Amino acid sequence: MSVFSDRLVLLRENRGLSQKDVAHEFDVVVRAYQRYEYGEREPQLSTLIRIADFYGVSLDYLAGRTDTP
């Protein structure tokens, strides 16, 4: 797994959300969201920004460029 996918799982689990909940929040199908978490696919920039905003973290944190959310 990549840093991005690891952090995505961690952020989701810390909020007690299911993959289905988060997929719905970001307007993607569950399978597409699962691929983000499994490191099989990366989201479009617009979705990535929504993810960062939703969790209150920076894009650099999601990408593994910093350990500071």
N, C-alpha and C positions, 0 to 999 in steps of 0.2 A: 504494500500500500504506500501511497505517497503521503507527504505531510498534509496536503490538502484534504485527502480523504480521511486520514486519521483525525484531523481537527474537526471535520464535518461531523463525524460520528460522535466525538466527544461533546461538541456543542449541543447536538440534538439530545443525546442521552442526559446531559446535565439539566436540560429543561424538561425531561420526562416525556418527550414527544416520540411518536412513532414515525417511521418513514412515510407512511401514508399521510399523516398530519402535515409534515413538512413539504411533501410533494404538492399537496393541495395549496399550501401557503404560497408556494413559488410558481403555481400554475404549470406544473409539469406532471407527466404521468409517473406513477410510482416506479415503474421499471427504469425510467430515465434517471430519477433521483437515486435509485439503488446503484446505478452505474457510477454516479459521482462518488458514492461512499466506497464502492469496491475498486475505485481507481481505474475503471474501464473507459471513462468518458469525463470530459471537463465541460462545465457549463459555459454558456455564452456570457460575454461580459455583462450584459444587462442583468442576467440571473445572478451572476457572481456578486454584483453590487447589492442586489436585493438580499442575498444571503448575509453579506457583511452587515447591512443595515438591520436586518431582523435580529441578528445575534449581538449587535452592538460591538463588532470587532472591525479591525482594519483589513483591507485587502492584503496588505503585507503579512498580517498574521495568518490569514487563510492560506496564503501561498508559501508560508514557512520562511519568510524573509526576516521575521522578528518573532520573538517569543512573548512580546507584549501585545495583548489583545487590543 
